Amino acid sequence: MSHYFRSNIRAMSGYAPGEQPRDGDFIKLNTNENPYPPSPKVYAALRQSIAASLRLYPPPMSESLCAAAAAAYGVKAENVLAGNGSDELLAIVMRCFVDAGQRVAYPVPTYSLYDTLVEIQAAVPVGVPFPEDFSVPEQLARQDAPLTILCNPNAPSGTLVALPKIVELARSVAGILVVDEAYVDFAASEGASALPLIYQLPNLIVLRTLSKSFSLAGMRVGLAFASAELIAGMNKVRDSYNLDRLSIAAGSAALGDMAWMQRNAARIQRSRQQLAAGLKRLGYQVYPSHTNFILARQRDKNLQPVYEELKRRKILVRYFDAPGLRDCLRITVGTPKEVRALLTELATISA
Ligand SMILES: Cc1ncc(COP(=O)(O)O)c(C=O)c1O
């Protein structure tokens, strides 16, 4: 790679997103997209925005989206920052709170973009291994890191940490605690979100995305919730027009139709039970999932051949060529028909 790049950029390999195949005849269970469409209100809002002037820059603060988020989640608009997906918000967090050479701590395995963002920042990734049951590692709070990230529910395990543990963590870490709640709308229990805690924990930032439960991965809308002071500081770091007009319109409309999202999340929870039961029947170990995917394991067997064979049969799941995950497949919960198709094929492929 060209010597013009900073050394940390030269050294890193970059984030590897899940495959997005061009031809459409795959059953796509690899990137945790929602199998159901977004609310009809989203399409109506998009049509209206296209009719309005695209010639003009969008509102820089995404005010209507932040107001919709504030109303939907019972907070004030000053506690909300909108991002171009929650990936952008993670990048903003990194740039706000972490200097080159400083430590960023998170339990692993988790969302691998954290590693990439730390590398871009020339910071030090401190991956603290999860225990076998994916509870919060004892050592996590003791890393003396200006930023700690907890993906909750976690990807790729799908497991959930209960709120009292998050309060304890926020109170004991040295700096900011980010709770990445990309999947929390699929949690099996009510009250899983740390969002209400932003008023009592001044170092807490809760991240949400509309990509999963609201079926808007294609629009790129993420939300950060925190104290007004943290949000104001993070606002200085984002791009001036970080969301386009269409994303603002789509996101606002989606948040205005919570019932639609909740109905789809409930359907996915039902299909998740069907998928978990089927996988167990086939001899897979299945972690209790609070997300729209399931981590399925065949202890100590490399599952890459199973992934490859499923792909040959036009079903895409996620295989991670990473320590501790090579005997696993991460399978997005699709429609009941997609789940049936996956289980039927899997039954004829031996690990
Ligand atoms: C844990 C986690 N956080 C954040 C994201 C990014 O979401 P967005 O589409 O809002 O950038 C993902 C996407 O897969 C994710 O798995």
The ligand as a Tripos MOL2 file, in Angstrom:
@<TRIPOS>MOLECULE
LIG
   16    16     1     0     0
SMALL
NO_CHARGES

@<TRIPOS>ATOM
      1 C1        -23.9960   -4.3970   16.6690 C.3       1 LIG1
      2 C2        -24.2030   -3.4960   15.5220 C.ar      1 LIG1
      3 N1        -24.1020   -2.1740   15.7090 N.ar      1 LIG1
      4 C3        -24.2800   -1.3070   14.7020 C.ar      1 LIG1
      5 C4        -24.5680   -1.7740   13.4300 C.ar      1 LIG1
      6 C5        -24.6630   -0.7750   12.3140 C.3       1 LIG1
      7 O1        -25.9260   -0.4080   12.0380 O.3       1 LIG1
      8 P1        -26.2150    0.7370   10.9850 P.3       1 LIG1
      9 O2        -26.8250    0.0570    9.8140 O.co2     1 LIG1
     10 O3        -27.1510    1.6450   11.6970 O.co2     1 LIG1
     11 O4        -24.9390    1.4350   10.6390 O.co2     1 LIG1
     12 C6        -24.6840   -3.1290   13.1800 C.ar      1 LIG1
     13 C7        -24.9670   -3.6140   11.8300 C.2       1 LIG1
     14 O5        -24.8950   -4.7520   11.4870 O.2       1 LIG1
     15 C8        -24.4990   -4.0220   14.2590 C.ar      1 LIG1
     16 O6        -24.5650   -5.3420   14.0760 O.3       1 LIG1
@<TRIPOS>BOND
     1     1     2 1
     2     2     3 ar
     3     2    15 ar
     4     3     4 ar
     5     4     5 ar
     6     5     6 1
     7     5    12 ar
     8     6     7 1
     9     7     8 1
    10     8     9 2
    11     8    10 1
    12     8    11 1
    13    12    13 1
    14    12    15 ar
    15    13    14 2
    16    15    16 1
@<TRIPOS>SUBSTRUCTURE
     1 LIG1         1 GROUP 0 **** ****
